[in-house]
Structures are given as structure tokens and as C-alpha cells.
Amino acid sequence: MEQDEIWDATAAAEYDTPGEGMFAPEVLGPTVDLLAELAGDGAALELAAGTGRVSIPLAERGVPVSGIELSRPMLERLREKAPTLPVVEGDMTTTRVPGEFSVVFLVFNTISNVLDQAGQVRCFRNAARHLRPGGRFVVELWVPQLRSLPPGSPAVVFASRDGYLGLDTYDVLHQQVVSHHVRFGRGREATHGISPHRYIWPAELDLMAQLAGLTLESRYADWNRAPFTADSPSHVSVYRLPG
């Protein structure tokens, strides 16, 4: 399944959940705080800007923000919300936008939407090309939860609540995982959506950064800058281009 099939008009219409989930103030506030601090008096570039969940509030903080977004329906939704925010339609692994940036950011596990290692390396290199000397590339990504896999089973349930079941199926040989989202309606009604990913270990991510000329500056367990440990389910990693 291609990314434009996943991030279609239906996904764009259902993506925003104001005040809830990843749009909740306790989630979005610390994200914008850290990115604004890293941007300083410079500009920011979001790779895979989506519907503007982060770019719009960051721009409202006074940071000049640009974006790159592959999905036309997601991009159209962003432009409805913020007509003046400059976002280019294109692939974040290759598309260039004008200017130099203090910070380039890629949030909410989106680098794993690139399904091969070579493409993920290209994403790092493209981010580095947009940075001014001393600029930072910020990546938010989950840590593969292979320890949760039952012995002999390729699948693990990551969420179970009324009306929803989330299941990940792993291909550990090729570092591929497919997330299954099952939503239940009345009676026997249910819908099934999938999203494929290539998972990346933190050490592999650091090597991709080195290939792009970046060095790891800091790594946190979340946007509140909690310490990253062996048990952290995700991380926010900050890479720096030498000045």
C-alpha cells in the first residue's frame, strides 16, 4: 500500500481531533515549546507537515515555519486552516524548499512511513541540506517493542478499548511492521485500516545521522525532556549540524 493510499481524503477529514489525543494541550504544548526554543531567532521546516498539527501553533508563536507534505488531501486541509503558511507538495526525502533553517523536524513516528533504509537515509540527508550551520534536526520515533512479542508469534496488541483494537504484526527479518486498526460499530459491523512501517532502532537512527553529517546532541523520552532509558517506548532525538 502506497502512502497516498493511506493518507487519502478520508484520513485527512478524520485526522484532526482538537483538544484530544495528539492534539491535547499536554501533548502539543511541550512539542511546540521545545521546537520554538531550538528555532531561536531562525526559521523552522516541518517534514511531513500533515494538516498542520505542529506547524500552525509553532507559527502562532512567531516562528517562521515552512513545510513539505506528500499527501494532497492532507495539504489541502492544512491550507484551509492556515492559507498563508508556505507548504510544498512533495516527498520529504528529496523535495527542497527555499531558505536555511535553524530547525527541521519530523514528528509522530513519520520517518517510519518510509519503508526502506535507503529512503530513510535520504530523509536525513535532505533535512541536513536545509539546515544552517549549527542547526538541528529533531526526530520523534517509537522504539520497536519486540520484547512484547509472545514467543513464536509475529503480532502484539498495542491498544484495546471500547470500540477499538490496535494490533502490530512484525516481520523481524526485514524490519517491517504493519499496524492494524480495527474499529467496531453496532452489532457485527467493523472497519479495518492498516499502515505499514519500517522500524528503526535508535542506534541505527544515529548512524543515518552520521551519514548525513549530523551528530546526536540530545535524546529524551518525550517532549517534556524526561530521561531516555532502556524501557522508554519512544524518544525525541535532536541532531546537530556542526557550525
SERO-4910 file (N, C-alpha, C, O; in steps of 0.05 Angstrom, whole numbers):
BEGIN
 pado doro    nc1    nc2    nc3   cac1   cac2   cac3    cc1    cc2    cc3    oc1    oc2    oc3
  Met    A     17    -24      0      0      0      0     17     25      0     35     28     17
  Glu    A     13     43    -19     28     68    -21     18     88     -1     -5     87      9
  Gln    A     36    108      6     29    128     26      5    145     18    -11    153     34
  Asp    A      2    150     -9    -20    167    -17    -47    152    -16    -68    164    -16
  Glu    A    -45    125    -14    -70    109    -10    -78    110     20   -102    109     26
  Ile    A    -58    112     38    -64    113     66    -74    141     75    -94    143     88
  Trp    A    -59    162     66    -66    189     74    -83    201     53    -76    221     39
  Asp    A   -107    190     50   -126    199     29   -146    219     41   -142    229     63
  Ala    A   -167    226     26   -186    246     35   -200    238     61   -205    255     77
  Thr    A   -205    213     64   -218    203     88   -200    207    112   -209    217    133
  Ala    A   -175    200    109   -156    203    131   -152    233    138   -151    240    162
  Ala    A   -151    250    118   -148    279    123   -172    290    138   -169    307    155
  Ala    A   -196    281    131   -220    291    143   -222    282    172   -234    296    189
  Glu    A   -211    259    179   -213    248    206   -188    253    223   -188    246    247
  Tyr    A   -168    265    212   -142    267    225   -143    285    250   -133    278    271
  Asp    A   -154    309    247   -154    328    269   -174    320    291   -197    314    286
  Thr    A   -164    320    315   -180    314    339   -175    336    359   -161    332    379
  Pro    A   -185    361    355   -178    384    371   -182    379    401   -203    370    410
  Gly    A   -160    384    416   -162    381    445   -159    353    456   -159    349    480
  Glu    A   -157    333    438   -156    305    446   -132    291    433   -122    300    412
  Gly    A   -124    268    444   -103    252    432    -78    268    428    -68    281    446
  Met    A    -67    267    404    -42    281    398    -46    311    395    -27    326    393
  Phe    A    -71    320    395    -77    348    395    -82    359    423    -88    383    426
  Ala    A    -80    342    443    -85    351    471    -64    371    479    -40    368    471
  Pro    A    -71    392    494    -52    412    502    -27    401    516     -5    411    513
  Glu    A    -31    380    533     -8    368    547     11    354    529     34    348    536
  Val    A      2    346    505     19    334    485     31    355    466     55    356    462
  Leu    A     14    372    456     23    392    436     39    415    448     58    424    436
  Gly    A     32    423    472     46    445    485     76    441    488     91    458    478
  Pro    A     85    419    500    114    414    503    128    411    476    151    418    474
  Thr    A    114    400    456    125    397    430    132    424    418    155    428    409
  Val    A    113    442    419    117    469    408    138    484    424    154    499    413
  Asp    A    138    480    451    157    494    468    186    487    460    203    505    457
  Leu    A    192    461    457    219    453    451    227    462    423    250    471    419
  Leu    A    209    459    404    216    468    376    221    498    374    239    506    360
  Ala    A    204    513    388    208    542    388    235    550    401    248    568    391
  Glu    A    242    536    422    268    541    435    291    535    416    310    551    414
  Leu    A    289    513    402    311    505    383    312    524    359    333    529    348
  Ala    A    289    534    350    288    552    327    302    578    334    314    591    317
  Gly    A    298    588    359    310    613    367    300    636    350    276    640    347
  Asp    A    319    650    338    311    673    321    311    665    291    309    682    274
  Gly    A    312    638    286    312    628    259    286    617    250    265    620    264
  Ala    A    286    603    228    262    591    216    261    561    221    282    549    227
  Ala    A    237    550    218    233    521    222    221    509    197    206    522    182
  Leu    A    228    483    192    217    468    169    206    442    180    221    427    193
  Glu    A    181    436    174    169    410    182    168    392    157    157    399    137
  Leu    A    180    368    160    177    347    141    152    332    147    147    326    170
  Ala    A    136    326    126    110    312    130     93    329    149     86    320    171
  Ala    A     85    352    140     71    372    156     42    364    162     30    375    181
  Gly    A     31    345    147      4    336    153    -16    358    150    -16    374    131
  Thr    A    -34    360    170    -54    381    170    -46    405    186    -62    423    192
  Gly    A    -20    406    194    -10    429    209    -13    427    239    -13    447    253
  Arg    A    -15    403    250    -18    399    279      3    414    294     -3    427    314
  Val    A     28    413    285     51    426    299     58    452    286     64    472    299
  Ser    A     58    452    259     67    476    245     51    501    251     61    523    255
  Ile    A     24    498    253      7    521    257     11    534    285     16    558    286
  Pro    A     11    518    307     16    531    333     44    541    335     49    561    350
  Leu    A     64    529    321     91    539    322     93    566    308    106    584    318
  Ala    A     79    568    286     78    594    272     65    615    288     72    639    288
  Glu    A     44    607    303     30    626    321     47    636    343     42    657    355
  Arg    A     69    621    349     88    630    369    108    650    358    126    660    372
  Gly    A    106    656    332    124    676    320    147    664    305    164    679    295
  Val    A    148    637    303    170    624    288    162    622    258    140    612    252
  Pro    A    179    632    240    173    628    211    174    599    205    195    586    208
  Val    A    152    587    195    151    558    190    144    553    161    127    566    149
  Ser    A    159    534    149    152    523    123    148    493    126    154    482    147
  Gly    A    138    480    105    132    452    107    134    437     80    134    450     59
  Ile    A    136    411     82    135    393     59    114    372     66    115    361     88
  Glu    A     96    366     48     75    346     52     69    331     26     65    343      6
  Leu    A     69    304     28     65    287      4     36    285     -3     29    284    -27
  Ser    A     18    283     17    -10    277     13    -25    303      5    -26    322     20
  Arg    A    -37    303    -19    -51    327    -27    -76    332     -9    -81    355     -2
  Pro    A    -92    311     -1   -114    317     16   -106    329     43   -119    346     54
  Met    A    -84    319     55    -74    330     80    -65    359     76    -70    376     92
  Leu    A    -51    364     53    -42    390     47    -65    410     43    -64    433     53
  Glu    A    -86    401     30   -109    418     25   -122    425     52   -131    448     56
  Arg    A   -123    406     70   -135    411     96   -118    432    112   -129    450    124
  Leu    A    -91    429    110    -74    449    123    -78    477    112    -80    496    127
  Arg    A    -81    479     85    -84    505     73   -111    517     79   -114    542     79
  Glu    A   -131    501     84   -157    511     94   -153    525    121   -165    545    127
  Lys    A   -137    513    138   -133    522    165   -113    546    167   -117    564    183
  Ala    A    -93    545    149    -72    566    150    -64    572    122    -43    562    112
  Pro    A    -79    589    108    -74    594     79    -47    607     73    -36    603     51
  Thr    A    -35    621     92    -10    635     87     15    619     95     37    628     90
  Leu    A     11    596    107     34    581    116     46    567     91     32    552     78
  Pro    A     72    572     84     83    561     60     90    531     62    109    524     76
  Val    A     75    515     48     80    486     48     81    476     19     64    483      3
  Val    A    101    460     13    106    450    -14     96    421    -15    102    405      3
  Glu    A     82    414    -36     74    387    -40     97    371    -51    109    378    -72
  Gly    A    105    349    -37    128    334    -47    137    313    -27    126    311     -5
  Asp    A    156    297    -35    168    276    -19    189    287     -1    207    301    -10
  Met    A    187    282     25    205    294     45    233    283     42    252    295     53
  Thr    A    238    261     27    265    251     24    281    265      2    305    263      1
  Thr    A    267    281    -15    281    293    -38    273    322    -43    289    337    -54
  Thr    A    249    331    -34    239    357    -41    254    379    -26    259    377     -2
  Arg    A    262    400    -41    276    423    -29    257    447    -28    240    451    -46
  Val    A    260    463     -7    245    488     -5    266    510     -1    288    505      8
  Pro    A    259    535     -8    278    557     -6    285    563     23    269    560     41
  Gly    A    309    572     27    318    582     52    335    563     68    338    540     61
  Glu    A    346    574     91    361    558    110    345    559    136    332    579    143
  Phe    A    347    537    152    330    534    175    347    528    200    367    514    199
  Ser    A    338    539    223    350    533    248    343    505    258    358    492    271
  Val    A    318    497    251    309    470    259    292    458    238    274    472    226
  Val    A    297    433    232    279    417    215    268    395    233    283    383    249
  Phe    A    242    390    231    231    370    250    213    350    235    199    357    215
  Leu    A    212    326    246    197    304    235    185    288    259    200    274    272
  Val    A    159    291    263    148    282    288    128    258    284    122    250    261
  Phe    A    119    248    307     98    227    308    105    203    291     88    193    276
  Asn    A    130    193    293    138    167    280    139    168    250    140    147    237
  Thr    A    137    191    238    132    192    209    156    183    192    151    174    170
  Ile    A    180    183    203    202    173    187    199    143    181    209    133    162
  Ser    A    184    129    199    179    100    194    160     95    171    157     72    162
  Asn    A    146    116    162    129    113    138    146    109    113    135     99     93
  Val    A    171    116    114    190    110     92    198     81     95    210     74    116
  Leu    A    192     64     76    193     35     81    219     21     75    220     -4     76
  Asp    A    240     36     68    266     23     64    287     40     76    284     64     79
  Gln    A    310     27     83    331     41     96    343     63     79    350     85     89
  Ala    A    346     58     53    358     78     35    341    104     35    352    126     35
  Gly    A    315    101     35    298    124     35    300    139     61    299    164     61
  Gln    A    303    125     83    305    138    109    332    154    111    333    175    122
  Val    A    353    142     99    378    157     98    375    182     81    386    203     88
  Arg    A    361    180     58    356    203     41    341    225     56    346    249     52
  Cys    A    323    217     74    308    236     90    327    252    108    324    276    111
  Phe    A    345    238    121    365    252    138    382    272    121    386    294    130
  Arg    A    391    262     98    408    280     81    392    304     72    403    326     70
  Asn    A    367    300     65    351    323     56    347    343     79    347    367     75
  Ala    A    342    332    103    340    350    126    365    366    130    364    390    135
  Ala    A    388    353    129    414    366    133    419    388    112    430    409    119
  Arg    A    410    383     87    414    403     66    399    429     72    406    450     62
  His    A    378    427     88    362    451     94    371    466    118    362    489    123
  Leu    A    390    455    133    398    467    159    420    488    154    438    484    137
  Arg    A    419    510    170    441    528    171    462    516    190    455    499    206
  Pro    A    488    525    188    508    514    207    499    517    236    490    538    244
  Gly    A    501    496    251    492    495    279    463    489    282    453    487    305
  Gly    A    449    485    260    420    478    261    415    450    271    433    433    271
  Arg    A    390    444    278    383    418    289    361    404    273    343    417    262
  Phe    A    363    378    272    343    361    261    331    345    284    345    330    298
  Val    A    304    347    288    291    335    310    273    313    300    256    317    282
  Val    A    276    289    311    260    265    302    246    254    327    259    248    347
  Glu    A    220    250    324    204    236    345    197    208    334    186    206    312
  Leu    A    204    187    349    201    160    338    196    140    361    207    143    383
  Trp    A    180    120    355    176     99    375    199     79    374    212     75    354
  Val    A    204     66    397    224     45    400    210     18    394    189     12    406
  Pro    A    220      2    376    208    -24    369    204    -41    395    223    -44    411
  Gln    A    180    -51    398    173    -65    423    174    -95    418    155   -110    423
  Leu    A    197   -105    409    200   -133    403    199   -150    428    192   -174    427
  Arg    A    206   -139    451    205   -154    476    176   -161    483    171   -179    499
  Ser    A    157   -147    471    129   -152    477    117   -175    460     95   -185    466
  Leu    A    132   -183    440    122   -205    423    121   -231    438    141   -239    450
  Pro    A     98   -245    438     97   -271    450    115   -290    436    118   -288    411
  Pro    A    128   -309    449    145   -329    436    131   -343    413    109   -354    416
  Gly    A    143   -342    389    132   -355    366    110   -340    352     99   -350    332
  Ser    A    103   -317    362     81   -302    350     92   -276    336    110   -264    347
  Pro    A     81   -269    313     90   -244    300     74   -220    307     78   -198    295
  Ala    A     55   -222    325     36   -200    330     35   -193    359     39   -210    377
  Val    A     28   -167    365     24   -158    392      2   -137    392      1   -120    374
  Val    A    -15   -138    412    -36   -118    415    -25    -94    429    -13    -96    450
  Phe    A    -27    -70    416    -17    -46    429    -39    -29    441    -33    -10    456
  Ala    A    -64    -34    434    -86    -19    446   -112    -35    445   -117    -49    425
  Ser    A   -127    -34    466   -153    -47    467   -172    -32    485   -167    -29    509
  Arg    A   -193    -20    473   -212     -5    488   -239     -7    474   -241    -19    453
  Asp    A   -259      4    487   -286      1    475   -286     12    446   -280     35    442
  Gly    A   -294     -5    428   -297      4    400   -271      4    384   -272     11    361
  Tyr    A   -249     -4    396   -223     -3    381   -204    -24    390   -202    -31    414
  Leu    A   -190    -36    370   -169    -56    376   -145    -49    358   -149    -47    333
  Gly    A   -122    -46    369    -98    -40    354    -78    -63    356    -73    -73    378
  Leu    A    -68    -72    333    -51    -95    332    -28    -90    313    -32    -80    291
  Asp    A     -3    -97    322     20    -95    304     30   -122    297     32   -140    314
  Thr    A     35   -127    271     46   -152    261     74   -146    251     78   -127    235
  Tyr    A     94   -162    260    122   -156    255    134   -176    235    128   -200    236
  Asp    A    150   -166    217    168   -182    201    196   -175    210    208   -155    200
  Val    A    207   -190    229    232   -182    242    256   -186    223    277   -174    228
  Leu    A    253   -202    202    275   -206    183    280   -181    167    303   -175    161
  His    A    259   -167    160    261   -143    143    255   -117    157    253    -96    144
  Gln    A    252   -118    183    246    -94    200    221    -80    190    220    -55    189
  Gln    A    201    -96    184    175    -85    175    154    -91    197    154   -112    209
  Val    A    136    -72    200    113    -76    218     89    -63    205     90    -42    193
  Val    A     66    -77    208     41    -67    198     23    -62    222     17    -81    237
  Ser    A     14    -38    225     -5    -31    246    -34    -35    236    -41    -24    215
  His    A    -50    -50    250    -77    -56    243    -95    -41    262    -92    -43    287
  His    A   -114    -26    252   -133    -11    268   -161    -21    262   -172    -16    240
  Val    A   -173    -34    281   -200    -45    278   -219    -29    296   -216    -27    320
  Arg    A   -239    -17    283   -259     -1    297   -286    -15    294   -295    -21    272
  Phe    A   -299    -18    317   -324    -33    318   -348    -15    318   -349      5    333
  Gly    A   -368    -22    302   -393     -7    303   -414    -23    317   -409    -37    336
  Arg    A   -439    -21    308   -461    -35    321   -461    -64    311   -455    -70    288
  Gly    A   -469    -82    329   -472   -110    321   -446   -121    311   -426   -120    325
  Arg    A   -447   -131    286   -423   -144    275   -407   -124    257   -389   -133    243
  Glu    A   -414    -99    257   -400    -80    240   -372    -74    250   -368    -70    274
  Ala    A   -353    -73    231   -326    -65    238   -312    -55    213   -318    -63    191
  Thr    A   -292    -37    218   -275    -28    196   -246    -34    203   -239    -34    226
  His    A   -231    -40    182   -203    -48    187   -185    -30    169   -187    -30    145
  Gly    A   -167    -16    182   -148      1    168   -119     -8    175   -115    -18    198
  Ile    A   -101     -6    156    -73    -14    161    -54      9    154    -60     26    137
  Ser    A    -31      9    167     -9     27    160     17     12    162     24      3    184
  Pro    A     32     10    140     58     -4    141     81     15    150     80     39    145
  His    A    101      4    163    124     20    173    149      3    170    149    -21    170
  Arg    A    172     17    169    198      5    174    208     15    200    213     39    203
  Tyr    A    211     -2    220    220      7    246    250     10    247    265     -3    232
  Ile    A    259     29    264    287     37    265    296     37    295    283     49    312
  Trp    A    318     24    300    329     25    327    343     52    331    353     63    312
  Pro    A    345     62    355    358     88    360    387     88    349    396    108    338
  Ala    A    402     66    353    430     66    344    431     67    313    449     80    302
  Glu    A    412     55    300    411     57    271    404     85    262    416     95    242
  Leu    A    386     98    276    379    125    270    404    143    273    408    162    257
  Asp    A    420    139    294    444    155    298    464    151    275    478    170    267
  Leu    A    466    127    264    484    122    242    474    137    217    490    147    201
  Met    A    447    137    212    436    152    190    444    182    193    450    195    173
  Ala    A    443    192    217    450    220    222    479    224    215    486    244    202
  Gln    A    497    206    223    525    209    217    530    210    187    546    225    177
  Leu    A    516    193    172    519    192    143    510    219    130    520    226    109
  Ala    A    493    233    144    484    260    134    500    283    145    494    306    140
  Gly    A    521    276    161    538    297    172    528    309    198    536    331    205
  Leu    A    509    295    211    497    305    236    507    289    260    515    266    257
  Thr    A    507    301    283    515    287    307    492    289    328    478    309    329
  Leu    A    489    268    344    469    268    365    476    287    387    497    286    399
  Glu    A    458    306    392    463    326    412    448    318    438    460    321    460
  Ser    A    424    308    436    409    300    460    387    281    452    378    281    429
  Arg    A    378    265    471    356    246    466    339    245    492    350    241    514
  Tyr    A    313    250    488    295    249    511    274    227    507    270    217    485
  Ala    A    261    220    529    239    200    527    213    213    516    196    199    506
  Asp    A    211    239    519    187    253    509    193    283    505    216    291    509
  Trp    A    173    298    498    177    326    493    180    342    518    189    366    517
  Asn    A    174    330    541    179    343    567    208    340    576    216    349    598
  Arg    A    224    326    560    253    322    564    258    303    587    278    305    601
  Ala    A    240    284    591    245    263    611    269    246    602    274    244    577
  Pro    A    285    235    620    308    219    612    300    195    595    280    181    601
  Phe    A    316    189    575    312    166    558    325    142    571    349    143    578
  Thr    A    310    120    574    321     96    587    316     72    569    303     74    548
  Ala    A    326     49    578    322     24    563    293     16    561    286      0    544
  Asp    A    276     27    579    248     19    579    230     40    565    206     37    565
  Ser    A    242     62    555    226     83    542    213     72    517    227     60    500
  Pro    A    187     76    513    174     66    489    178     84    464    171     75    442
  Ser    A    188    108    468    193    126    446    215    146    454    224    147    477
  His    A    223    162    434    244    182    440    241    206    422    229    205    401
  Val    A    252    228    432    255    253    416    285    258    414    298    264    434
  Ser    A    296    255    390    325    257    386    331    283    371    318    290    351
  Val    A    352    297    381    360    322    370    388    319    358    407    313    372
  Tyr    A    390    323    332    416    320    318    425    348    309    408    365    301
  Arg    A    451    353    309    461    379    304    480    378    280    497    360    277
  Leu    A    477    398    262    496    402    241    519    420    251    513    441    262
  Pro    A    544    411    249    566    427    260    566    456    250    559    460    226
  Gly    A    573    474    267    573    502    259    600    509    247    604    532    239
***
